[in-house]
């Protein structure tokens, strides 16, 4: 077996990363904005260069071979280093410019993106803003791999290697069926006994709601899960139960939905939102400035 490392290209490594992540040739090709045959040819040439298979091909999906898993570890390091070389050049310029990849969690994106997109376009006219909306754990992985420049998440994180900048804090409100608007606001102890609707597993807002109610994630209880805050509010309007949503979501989610909004009289549940980025990125000073700009755009007035 022999191979020539000089034949391995960055394009092949990026296609490899996409396929390893998507586990599907068509989806990986879409992610790379190329045709599926073009991506397949590059993956095949990479395997021929290495003299070993990187993927096991199935009828509907692919998976990494043992060698592919080891190769991916090195590939990620190489692509991260290349991306940081680009960041180094961007950091040496007058300010942020070019493609800028911002991640944001789903319980924030629908409510803050209009202000962020318009505000960033005005403050940073040379930025080509790319938005990635997904769960916190995915944002952390993509930040670590260099696929994102920064992300808006709930703080604090129990992750090392990231700088954190607080944007603002906000309260949670209680959403109940419309006829219950005049009822007393239940205590945390009482909420634990009620049919509390929460986001499905993986959402940090779910964990924050459980924490407020002093409930363990695996604790048996009467509930139905939803994939989005809008789903939860619609379920409440149908009389199924009650839920908590962040203050920023109230106007959008209750605009045309017959529900009652109540605020807790004391010991109010809150969350802290902030921006994170890799401590090692050469763009750290620019990102600190960028986060200040974002805070000015989205902080409650």
Secondary structure, DSSP 8 states (H G I E B T S, - for coil): ----GGG--HHHHHHHHHHHHH-SHHHHHHHHTS-HHHHHHHHHHHHHHHTS--EEE-SS-EEE-HHHHHHHHHHHHHHHHHHHHHHHHHHHSSS--EEEEEEE-HHHHHHHHHHHHHHHHHH-TTEEEEEEE--HHHHHHHHHTTS-SEEEEEE--S-SSEEEEEEEEEEEEEEEEGGGTTS----HHHHTTS-EEEE-TT-HHHHHHHHHTT--TT------EESSHHHHHHHHHTTS-EEEEEGGGHHHHTSSS-EEEE--SSS--EEEEEEEEETT-TTHHHHHHHHHHHHHHHS--
